[in-house]
Every structure is written in C-alpha cells, then in structure tokens.
Amino acid sequence: MYVKDWHFPREYPEYNAYNVPEHFRDDWMNRYATETGSDDFRFLYIGPEGTWTPLHRDVYCSYSWSANVVGYKLWILFPPSATSHLVDKTGNCVYNISDTKTAKEKRFQESFSHFKEAIAQRRMVLQPPDSVIFVPSGWYHQVYNITDVISINHNWFNGWSLPRVFKHMQDEMQIAKETLEGFQFDSFTELNINSNQERKKPEVDTNAVQQLMKANTGIDCRGFVDLLCFASDWKLNDLTRLELQEHGWKHKSAAHALSQLETILSEIEKCWAKSIDKTRLSKLNNVRTKICSFLKNVITKSS
C-alpha cells in the first residue's frame, strides 16, 4: 500500500513536524489555503519499496519540492519542451513511461508518435535520504520508491512562476469552453435537423465554463483571482516592512512579484471580464491601483 497526498500538516497542526526550507517559503498556494481554510497542497508520502507515482505534471502547473526523510527515490523528469510528445490530442498524458509492452501497441504509437523524442530529453535523479529535490513549473515527472520511503512534498507557486501558472489557467479555461461548445454544437445540430429551422448557435454559459474548469483543475477564474488578490496584499505588506530594512534579495523578490502580479492582473481584466463578477473586478482594479502606486514610488526613490 502506498499512502499518497496525506494532508498531515493540516490534520495535525500542533505537531509541527518540520520547517519549510527558507527558499520555498514564498508559497502563495499554501499561504492562501491556510488563511482561508481551503484545501492545501502539503503532503506526506509513505511507500514501501517498489511503489511509484505515474507520470504527471503538478497541480496548476506549479513548482514542487520533496524531502526524503527515509529512503531513496528515483525521479524521471521531462522539461516543458517534451510536453507535446507526452500528451495526446485529448490532453491525456502517458501513464507509465516504463511500460514497454503498451509502448509497442499501435494505439499508443498513434497517440504518442514522438514518444521516443520525449525519452531522449528525460533527466534521471536518484534522491537519497535527508535531501530535497526542487521540481520546476511545467516539468512532467514519474517517481519510483527504490527503498521504503517517507517523504514530505509541497506544491507551490509565487511571482517567479506566475506567468506559466496563468498560461495554464488560460489553457484550462479554453479547454472547458471548447468542451462545452462541442456539446452545445451537437445538441444544436440535432435540434436544427429535427426542426428544419435556422437557429443561431447559442453562446456557452459562463458559469458552466467555470464549473467545468474547477472540476478539471481544482480552481476556476474567480478562485484564481481571489488567490492573486490575497497574494498582492501579502506582497504589499512584505514590501512595506522591508522598505524599513536593508534592501536584500527578499526585497527584490517581493518587488518582482508585485511587478508580475500587476502584469497578470491587467491581462485578467482584459481577458476574463465576462468570467468574473463585478465585486471581484472592482477588488482586482483596486489592488492593481495600489501595486502601481507602490511600484511608482519605489522607482521614484531609486532614481
């Protein structure tokens, strides 16, 4: 039996089993989850020798870090440039890259015709006990427990990975929209044939798109905007505090995060206006105004 995705830190907060490494603490996903009481992305894995995790890319196209408390893991990782060779036209990825029998089947070869090109790009890492591995945003990976293993894993993102995460959200919304359009088109065509009347193709319901996106991804546009507004307030408070201290890497990182947030929030206002309610749009606009004002003040001081 392989115990995976156990929310141990959330279920036993008083235990305080470990401290997150400093360079992984700028974690918008779990900070937001903790503050709002929503589902978090902090997991404990316990698996005997021989257990494994199928090929996947992490939730929201986020980063992840994984610390081995006990045992050895073998990681097989693929850079984003290999993604098109690992995913078929329907969006499904290869389940098990080590399944040589399936790889020889005609159906597999038709769906993943460039699978060998992906294999040529793979990276293999043997992770020993008392070590931490960082998985970049968008990297597919398959993981094997070479021995009995206990490990801690967090999914997370921040300002540095925000553009890739936002692109993932845009793609997921488009997939949901196209899925519903296909369903409506089939229904519309059948109705049109039966009635022999010309009818205007109906628009896809915005709420239905959001519901399907959340079912597929775990979050919709509205939830993503809430997360980003939360992160914006957090980073503004961080920078206000850091302004009173010496300007080190933390200050530069927070300033970069705000700059990325302003860019993405601006794009959201343009592209997602129909998908977000007026209250969220107003909040988003207010947050953008505060960020722009702060960044302008920083530039003025440094010039």
C-alpha positions in Angstrom: 0.0 0.0 0.0 1.2 3.5 -0.9 0.0 6.4 1.3 0.0 9.4 -1.0 -1.3 13.0 -0.7 -1.9 12.7 3.0 -2.6 16.2 4.4 -0.6 15.5 7.5 0.4 19.1 8.4 -3.3 20.3 8.1 -4.6 17.3 10.1 -2.0 17.6 12.9 -1.0 21.3 13.0 0.0 21.1 16.7 2.7 18.5 15.9 4.9 21.0 13.9 6.8 18.1 12.3 9.1 20.3 10.1 10.1 23.8 9.0 9.8 24.7 5.3 13.3 25.5 3.8 13.7 29.3 3.5 13.9 29.5 -0.3 10.5 27.6 -0.6 8.6 29.8 1.9 7.3 32.4 -0.6 4.4 30.0 -1.2 1.2 31.7 -2.3 -0.9 28.5 -2.7 -0.4 27.2 0.8 -0.4 30.6 2.5 -3.8 31.3 0.9 -5.1 27.9 1.8 -4.1 28.3 5.4 -5.6 31.8 5.7 -8.9 30.9 4.0 -9.3 27.3 5.4 -9.4 25.9 1.9 -7.7 22.7 0.6 -3.9 22.9 1.0 -1.0 21.3 -1.0 1.2 20.0 1.7 1.5 16.2 1.7 3.2 13.3 3.4 4.1 10.2 1.4 4.7 6.7 2.9 5.5 3.9 0.5 7.3 0.5 0.5 10.0 -0.4 -2.0 8.6 -0.8 -5.5 5.7 1.6 -5.2 5.6 4.5 -7.7 3.7 7.6 -8.9 2.6 7.7 -12.6 3.7 10.4 -15.0 2.1 13.7 -14.2 2.6 17.5 -14.0 1.9 19.2 -10.7 -1.4 20.9 -10.0 -1.8 24.4 -11.5 1.5 23.8 -13.3 3.1 24.7 -10.0 6.5 24.1 -8.5 7.1 21.3 -6.1 9.7 20.4 -3.5 10.1 17.0 -2.0 12.2 16.0 1.0 13.2 12.4 1.7 13.0 11.7 5.4 13.8 8.0 4.9 14.8 6.0 1.8 15.7 6.5 -1.8 13.6 7.8 -4.7 14.3 7.7 -8.5 12.9 10.7 -10.3 12.4 10.7 -14.1 11.7 14.3 -15.2 10.9 15.9 -18.6 11.3 19.6 -19.4 8.4 21.6 -20.9 9.9 21.1 -24.4 8.9 17.4 -24.2 5.3 18.1 -23.2 3.8 17.8 -26.7 5.4 14.4 -27.1 3.9 13.1 -23.8 0.3 14.4 -24.2 -2.2 13.3 -26.9 -4.8 15.4 -28.7 -7.3 14.9 -25.9 -5.0 16.2 -23.3 -4.2 12.8 -21.7 -0.6 12.1 -20.9 1.4 8.8 -21.0 0.5 6.9 -17.8 3.7 4.8 -17.3 6.8 5.6 -19.3 8.3 2.3 -18.3 5.5 0.2 -19.8 7.4 -1.1 -22.8 4.5 -3.5 -23.7 2.0 -0.7 -24.1 4.5 1.4 -25.9 4.7 -1.2 -28.7 0.9 -1.1 -29.3 -0.4 0.6 -32.4 -2.9 2.7 -30.5 -0.1 4.1 -28.2 2.1 4.8 -31.2 -0.6 6.7 -33.0 -1.4 8.8 -29.9 2.2 9.4 -28.9 4.0 9.2 -32.2 7.0 11.2 -30.9 7.3 9.5 -27.5 10.9 8.5 -28.2 11.8 12.1 -28.7 10.5 12.8 -25.2 12.5 9.9 -23.7 15.6 11.5 -25.3 15.0 14.6 -23.2 14.4 12.9 -19.8 16.5 13.6 -16.7 17.0 10.9 -14.1 17.8 11.8 -10.4 18.5 9.4 -7.6 17.3 11.2 -4.4 19.0 9.9 -1.2 17.7 10.3 2.4 18.0 13.7 4.1 17.8 15.6 0.7 15.4 17.9 -1.0 14.6 18.0 -4.7 13.0 21.0 -6.5 10.8 20.4 -9.5 10.4 23.4 -11.8 7.0 24.6 -13.1 5.7 22.5 -16.0 8.0 19.6 -15.7 6.3 16.2 -16.1 7.7 13.5 -13.8 7.4 9.9 -12.8 8.7 8.8 -9.4 9.8 5.3 -8.0 10.5 4.3 -4.4 13.7 2.4 -4.7 13.5 1.5 -1.0 10.9 2.0 1.7 10.3 5.8 1.7 8.8 8.5 3.9 8.8 11.9 2.2 7.3 15.4 2.5 6.0 17.2 -0.6 4.7 20.7 -1.2 3.1 22.1 -4.4 3.5 25.9 -4.6 4.0 28.9 -6.8 5.0 32.5 -6.4 5.8 35.5 -8.6 8.6 33.8 -10.5 6.3 31.0 -11.8 3.2 33.1 -12.1 3.3 33.6 -15.9 3.4 29.9 -16.5 0.7 29.2 -14.0 -1.5 31.9 -15.6 -0.9 30.4 -19.0 -2.0 27.1 -17.6 -5.2 28.7 -16.3 -5.9 30.2 -19.6 -5.4 26.9 -21.4 -7.7 25.1 -18.9 -10.5 27.7 -19.4 -10.2 27.3 -23.1 -10.4 23.5 -22.8 -13.6 23.8 -20.7 -15.1 26.3 -23.2 -14.3 24.1 -26.2 -15.7 21.0 -24.5 -19.0 22.8 -23.8 -19.1 24.3 -27.3 -18.7 20.8 -28.7 -21.6 19.5 -26.6 -23.8 22.5 -27.5 -22.9 22.2 -31.2 -24.0 18.5 -31.2 -27.3 19.5 -29.4 -27.8 22.5 -31.7 -27.2 20.4 -34.8 -29.6 17.7 -33.7 -32.2 20.4 -32.9 -31.7 22.1 -36.2 -32.1 18.9 -38.2 -35.3 18.0 -36.3 -36.9 21.4 -36.6 -35.6 22.3 -40.1 -35.2 25.8 -38.9 -32.2 28.1 -39.0 -31.1 28.9 -35.4 -28.3 31.0 -34.1 -25.6 28.9 -32.4 -26.0 29.5 -28.6 -23.2 31.0 -26.6 -21.5 28.9 -24.0 -22.8 29.7 -20.5 -20.0 31.4 -18.5 -21.0 29.8 -15.2 -20.9 26.3 -16.8 -17.4 27.0 -18.1 -16.2 28.0 -14.6 -17.8 24.9 -13.1 -16.2 22.6 -15.6 -12.8 24.3 -15.2 -13.0 23.9 -11.5 -13.9 20.2 -11.8 -11.0 19.6 -14.1 -8.4 21.8 -12.5 -9.5 22.3 -8.8 -9.9 26.1 -9.3 -11.8 28.5 -11.6 -11.1 32.0 -12.7 -12.8 33.5 -9.7 -10.9 31.4 -7.2 -7.6 32.3 -9.0 -8.4 36.0 -8.8 -9.1 35.7 -5.1 -5.7 33.9 -4.6 -3.9 36.6 -6.6 -5.6 39.5 -4.7 -4.6 37.8 -1.4 -1.0 37.4 -2.7 -1.0 41.1 -3.8 -1.9 42.3 -0.3 0.6 40.0 1.3 3.4 41.2 -1.0 2.5 44.8 -0.5 2.7 44.3 3.3 6.0 42.5 2.9 7.5 45.3 0.8 6.2 48.0 3.2 8.0 46.2 6.0 11.2 45.5 4.0 11.4 49.2 3.0 12.3 49.9 6.6 15.1 47.3 6.5 18.1 46.9 4.2 17.3 46.0 0.6 18.4 42.4 0.1 17.2 39.6 -2.1 13.9 39.3 -0.3 13.1 42.9 -1.2 14.0 42.3 -4.8 11.9 39.1 -4.9 8.9 40.8 -3.4 9.2 43.8 -5.9 9.5 41.3 -8.8 6.4 39.5 -7.5 4.4 42.7 -7.5 5.5 43.6 -11.0 4.4 40.2 -12.2 1.1 40.5 -10.4 0.4 43.8 -11.9 1.0 42.4 -15.4 -1.1 39.3 -14.9 -4.0 41.2 -13.2 -4.0 43.6 -16.1 -4.3 40.7 -18.5 -7.1 39.2 -16.4 -9.1 42.5 -16.6 -8.9 42.4 -20.4 -9.4 38.6 -21.0 -11.6 37.4 -18.1 -14.0 40.3 -17.5 -17.0 38.2 -18.5 -15.9 35.3 -16.2 -15.6 37.4 -13.1 -18.3 39.2 -11.1 -18.4 42.9 -10.6 -17.3 42.7 -7.0 -14.1 40.8 -7.9 -13.4 43.1 -10.8 -13.6 46.1 -8.5 -11.3 44.5 -6.0 -8.9 43.5 -8.7 -8.8 47.1 -10.0 -8.2 48.5 -6.5 -5.3 46.0 -6.0 -3.8 46.9 -9.3 -4.0 50.6 -8.4 -2.2 50.0 -5.1 0.5 48.0 -6.8 1.1 50.6 -9.5 1.3 53.4 -6.9 3.8 51.4 -4.8 6.0 50.5 -7.7 5.9 54.1 -9.0 7.1 55.2 -5.5 9.9 52.7 -5.5 11.1 53.8 -8.9 11.0 57.4 -7.8 13.1 56.7 -4.7 15.7 54.7 -6.7 16.1 57.4 -9.4 
